[in-house]
């Protein structure tokens, strides 16, 4: 698996995974938890690989990814103990929306996810 951040394609792949996690949050089965863990690993690895980037766009995307990782952790932990509520889903959705919107400000000619 390639961990390097591709400023054009990687955010779209991340967004598709995150949307699948959000949309599956009513089921929270073993596959869902595995997907959450894999997503966290991917995002964290991308953040690590790009920690020294001088590109302001990449730096901002990594900050937005950090917010998603934080919300994903809280989200999956609460789901594990059956304490997931609508606010948790909303918080993850908000961090996703910020990531999505920032990406499409820079690639506005691309089709939105």
C-alpha positions as CSV (number, residue, x, y, z in Angstrom):
1,X,0.0,0.0,0.0
2,X,1.3,3.5,-0.9
3,X,1.2,5.9,2.1
4,X,2.6,9.0,0.3
5,X,0.1,11.8,0.1
6,X,-1.0,12.5,-3.5
7,X,-2.5,16.0,-3.2
8,X,-5.0,15.3,-6.0
9,X,-6.2,11.7,-5.5
10,X,-5.5,10.7,-1.8
11,X,-8.1,13.0,-0.3
12,X,-10.8,11.6,-2.5
13,X,-9.9,8.0,-1.5
14,X,-9.9,9.1,2.2
15,X,-13.3,10.7,1.8
16,X,-14.8,7.6,0.3
17,X,-13.6,5.5,3.2
18,X,-14.7,8.0,5.8
19,X,-18.2,8.3,4.2
20,X,-18.5,4.5,4.3
21,X,-17.6,4.5,8.0
22,X,-20.2,7.3,8.7
23,X,-22.9,5.6,6.7
24,X,-22.2,2.3,8.4
25,X,-22.3,3.7,12.0
26,X,-25.7,2.1,12.7
27,X,-24.3,-1.4,12.3
28,X,-20.8,-1.2,13.9
29,X,-19.9,-4.8,13.3
30,X,-16.4,-6.3,13.3
31,X,-15.9,-5.2,9.6
32,X,-16.9,-1.7,10.5
33,X,-14.4,-1.5,13.4
34,X,-11.6,-3.0,11.2
35,X,-12.4,-0.3,8.6
36,X,-12.2,2.4,11.2
37,X,-8.8,1.1,12.4
38,X,-7.5,0.9,8.9
39,X,-8.7,4.4,8.1
40,X,-7.0,5.8,11.2
41,X,-3.8,4.0,10.2
42,X,-3.9,5.4,6.7
43,X,-4.6,8.9,7.9
44,X,-1.9,8.8,10.6
45,X,0.7,7.4,8.2
46,X,-0.1,10.2,5.7
47,X,0.2,12.8,8.5
48,X,3.6,11.3,9.5
49,X,4.9,11.1,6.0
50,X,4.0,14.8,5.4
51,X,4.9,16.3,8.7
52,X,7.8,18.2,7.1
53,X,5.9,19.4,4.1
54,X,6.5,23.1,3.2
55,X,3.4,23.1,1.0
56,X,0.6,25.1,2.8
57,X,-2.1,23.1,1.1
58,X,-0.7,19.8,2.2
59,X,-0.1,21.2,5.7
60,X,-3.7,22.3,6.0
61,X,-5.0,19.0,4.7
62,X,-2.9,17.2,7.3
63,X,-4.4,19.4,10.1
64,X,-7.8,18.6,8.8
65,X,-6.9,14.9,8.8
66,X,-5.8,15.1,12.4
67,X,-9.2,16.4,13.3
68,X,-10.8,13.5,11.6
69,X,-8.4,11.0,13.3
70,X,-9.4,12.5,16.7
71,X,-13.1,12.3,15.9
72,X,-12.7,8.8,14.5
73,X,-11.0,7.6,17.7
74,X,-13.8,9.0,19.9
75,X,-16.4,7.8,17.5
76,X,-15.3,4.2,17.4
77,X,-14.5,4.0,21.2
78,X,-18.0,5.2,22.0
79,X,-19.6,2.8,19.5
80,X,-17.6,-0.1,21.0
81,X,-19.4,0.5,24.4
82,X,-22.7,1.3,22.8
83,X,-22.6,5.0,23.8
84,X,-22.5,6.4,20.2
85,X,-25.0,9.2,19.8
86,X,-26.1,11.6,17.1
87,X,-23.6,14.2,18.3
88,X,-20.7,11.8,17.7
89,X,-21.9,11.2,14.2
90,X,-22.3,15.0,13.7
91,X,-18.8,15.7,15.0
92,X,-17.3,13.3,12.6
93,X,-19.4,14.6,9.7
94,X,-18.3,18.2,10.5
95,X,-14.6,17.2,10.4
96,X,-15.3,15.3,7.2
97,X,-17.1,18.3,5.7
98,X,-14.2,20.7,6.5
99,X,-11.8,18.3,4.8
100,X,-14.0,17.8,1.8
101,X,-14.7,21.6,1.4
102,X,-11.0,22.6,1.7
103,X,-10.0,20.0,-0.9
104,X,-12.7,21.1,-3.4
105,X,-11.8,24.8,-2.9
106,X,-8.5,23.8,-4.5
107,X,-9.9,21.2,-7.0
108,X,-13.2,22.9,-7.8
109,X,-13.2,21.6,-11.3
110,X,-13.3,18.0,-10.0
111,X,-16.5,16.2,-9.4
112,X,-17.5,16.4,-5.7
113,X,-17.7,13.2,-3.6
